[in-house]
Amino acid sequence: MDDAQEPDGPARPPLDLEQLRTRLLHPGGLWRDLSLTAESASTNTELLEAARAGAPTGTVLVTEHQTRGRGRRDRAFHTPARAALTLSLLLRPQVPPARLGWLPLLTGVAVVRAVQAQTSVASELKWPNDVLAEDGGAWRKLAGILTEAVTTVDGTGIVVGTGLNVSQRRSELPAAEATSLTEAGTQPVDRQELLCAILDEFAGQYRNWNELRGDAVACGLADSYRQRCRTLGMEVRAHLPGGATVSGTATDIDPAGCLVIRTPQGNSTPLSAGDVVHVRPTTMGH
C-alpha cells in the first residue's frame, strides 16, 4: 500500500503487519494472533464473529480504515484511512463477573500511559469509556472504548475495541467535542510505535489484574485509574439506560469499577453504566 496523504496534510503511512507480529507475538505472551485489514466496517463486529468461530484468546484485529464503527448505544462513526488506530482484542478473563467492569477502565489506563510515553499530549480519562486530551483550552474526546461479551465453545469471551484519533484534522473529526493527537498539538506520531506501546501497556496491566482475579485494588489498577480519571471531583449528569438521569458529584470508583455519585440529597449512588456529562469541576481533589 502507498502512503496516504491528504492535500496540505501529513503523510499517513500504513502499518507493517510483519513488524507488528515480530514485535508482539512471542511464546508466553498475551497476544497469540494479530491480523491487519485494509478496511473494516467494525473491528468489534468482525472479532465477535471470529470468536464464535473459534479464535483464540489474545487475538488482535487492527484495521487501517473503519467505515461503520460502533460506540456506546450503537452510535455509528467512521475514520479516514490510516488516520487513527482502530483495534479490537479478544480476551477470556478468569475473574468474577462482578469485576469485569474494570476491563474498559484498564484499557483506558493503558491508552493514556502509551500516549504519554509516545507523545507530548496531556490525556486523562472520562469514566467509563473515553480518553480525553486538552485541545484549544478544552478537554475533548481522543479515544473511545467499547467492550462486548460473546459466548463461544471456550466459554464467555470479551471483545475490547478501541479507536484512537491520531492525525485527523478538525474537518475530519466526527464532532466538535472530538480531537486527535495532531489537533492536540503533538508532532507527527508513528502509529506503529504507538500501537505497540498500547498493546504492551495493556498486556502488563491485564496480566496483573487477571492473575489477581480482577482485584483492581490489589493489583494497583484502582489507584492508577483514579490518578488519571478526570471525572472524579466533577459535578456530573449521568444518562442511564432507560432514560433516567442522576446528577451530583463524582466521588469515587468502587471495587466493581462503578462510578459513585453523591447526589444533592447526600445519597451515594454507584453507576455500572451510563453516559456521563461533565458539568463543572468542584473543589474536591482526586
N, C-alpha and C positions, 0 to 999 in steps of 0.2 A: 504494500500500500504506500502511496506517496504521502508526503506531509500535507496536511490540510492547512490552508491559510485563508482567512477572511480578508477582504480588502482593507488595507491600512491596519490590519490586526496581526497578532503574533502567529508564528507557525505553530501547528498543532500536530506534532509527530505521533505516530502510532506507538502503542505498547508493543513490546517484544515478548512473545509468548515463551519462546525457548529460554530466554534470560530469566523470566519470571519463574518458570518451572525449576530451573537450576538453582535459583536463589531460595525458593520457598518449599520445594518438595524434597524431603530427606527422611531417612528411616528414623522413626521415633518422634517425628514432628507432628504437629496437629494437622497440617494440610496434607491431604492424601491425593487429591486430583485438582487440576486447575485448567479451565477452558476459557478461551477468549473468542468472542464473536464480533463480527463487524457491525452487526445490528441486532437489536432485540426489542420486542415490544415491551417486555418486562422481565428482568433477570429473576425476580422473585417467582413469577409465574412459571418460568422455564425450569427453575431449580425445584420448585414444588413437584412438577411433573417428573423430573429426573429422580427425585427422592422416592416417589411412588413406584418408579421402575427399578429401584434398587441401588441408586447412587450411594456411595459410602459416606459415612461421617467424615467431615473435613474436606468436602468438595467445595471448590470456589468457582463461581461463574462470573466473568467480567465481560462487559460489552463496551465497545467504542461509541455506540450510538443507541441510546434508549429512546424509543419512539412513543411508547404509551406506558410510562411508569405509573405506579400506583402508590399513593401516600395513604395517610390515615383517612378513614371514611371513604376509601376508594377514590380520592381526588386524583385526577389524571394530570400528567405533566410530561414534557419531553425535553431532551437536552440536545444541543448541537453536537455533531460528530466530533469526538476527541477533545471536547471542551471540559469534560468532567471525568470523575472517577465513579463508575457505576458498577456495583458488585453485589453479589449475594453469596452467603455462606450457609452450608448445611451442617447442623450440629445435633447431637443427641445428648444433652446434658444429663448427668447422673445426679440430679438434685431434686428435692421435694418440689412438687408443683407450686407450692406457695412461694417459692423463692425464684421462680422463673421470671418474675417481673424485673429482676436485676439485669437480665440479658441486654435489653436495649440501653440501659444505663451504662453497663460495662462497655458496650460498643461506642457510646459517646465519649467515654474517658479515653479509649484507645485512639479515636479520631483526633481529639483535642491534643493528646500527647504527641501524636505523629505530626500534626500541623505545626505545633510549636517547635518541634525538633527540626522540621524541614523548611520553615518559612519564618518571616518576621511578623506574621499576622497574630494579633491577640484574639483568642477564641475562648468561649465559655459555653456552658450547657443550659438548655432550657428543658425542664422536665416535661415529658419523658423522652422525647424522640428527636430533638433538634440540637444542632450545633450552631452557635451564633458567632458572628465576627463583627468587630467595630468598623463601620464604613460611613464616612461623612458625618461623624458625630452621633450616629445611631447604631444600635445593635440589630443586625439583620441576619436572616437565616442563611447559613453557609452550607449546611448539610442536613439531610433528613434520614431517619432510621425507621424501618418497618420490620417487625417480627411477625411471623405467621407459623402456626403449628400444622404439621402434616402427619397422618397416620400411615406407617409403612410396615412391611413384614418384619423389620427390625425394631419395631416399637415407634413411639412418638418422636418425631424429629422437629426441629425448629429451623426455619429459614430466616436469616437475618439479612435484610437488604439495606444498603447504604448508597446514597447519591451525594457526592461532594462536588460543589461547583468550583472549577479550577480557573479556566481562562475566559469565561463568558464576560462579555461587555454588558453594560446596563440594558441595552436594547434586546439582548438575548436571554435575559433572565425572566422567569415566569411571572414575577410580581414585584411591586415596589419594595416589599419588605424582604426581598431576597438579595443576596450578594454573592460574590465569588472571590477567590484568593486574589485575582487580578484587580477587581474593584476595591478590595480592602487594602490595596497598596503594596502587595508583595512584588518582588521581581519574578520573571518567568520561572515557573515551577516545573521540575522534572516529574512528570506523572508516574514514571516507572519507579523512581526512588520513593515517592510519596506513597504509592500503593504498597510497596514492600514494607515501608515503615508502619502503615496502618495494620497490615496483616501480622507483622511481628509483634506490635504492641497488643493487638487483640489476643494472639496466641498466648502471650505471657500472662495477661490478665485472666483469660478464660481458664487456663490450666490451674492456676491458684484457686480460683473460685470453684471450679468443678471438683477439684481434689478435696476441698473442704465442704462438699455437698451444698454449695450455694450459700454458705455463711459469709455474707458480704462484710460483716464486722471483723471476723477472724482473719480474713484474707487481705484486709486493708482496703477493699473496694469502696466500702461505705464512706470512709474518710476521704479517699481520693475523689469520689464523686461530689461530696459536699463542698470540697475546696474549689471545685470548678463549676458549681451549679449557680447560675445567675438568678434562678427562680427563688432561691431561699432568701428571705428578707423582703420579698416584693409583696405589694398588695396585688392580688391576682383575682381573676374571674375565670372559673372553670366551667366549660360547657360539657355536660355529661351525656353519655349515651341515653337516648330517650327524651332529650330536650331540656332537662333540668339544668340549673346553674347553681354554683356555690361560689361565694365571694368571701374574701378575708385575707389574712396574712399567711404566706407560705412559711412555715416554721421549721420543718424538718423532713427528712426522708426516713420512713420507718423500716424495721427489719425485713419487710417484704418488698421494699422498693417503692412503696406508696408515698405520694406527696401528702404531707399533713398540713391542713389549712385550719387556722384558728379564725373562727367567724367573729363578727362584731358582738355576738351574744356570749362569747367566751368558750364556745364548744370547739373541740378539736376533731376534724373530720379527715380520715385517711382516704385518698383517692387512688384507685388502682388504674384508672383510665380516664381520659378526658382531654379536650383541647383547652390549654391554659393560655390566658391572655395576661401579659404583664401590664398592670395598670400604672403603678408607680412604685419607687423604692420606699422603704420605711427606714427608720433609724436602727433597725435590728441588724447585727453583723452576722456573717457566716464564715 
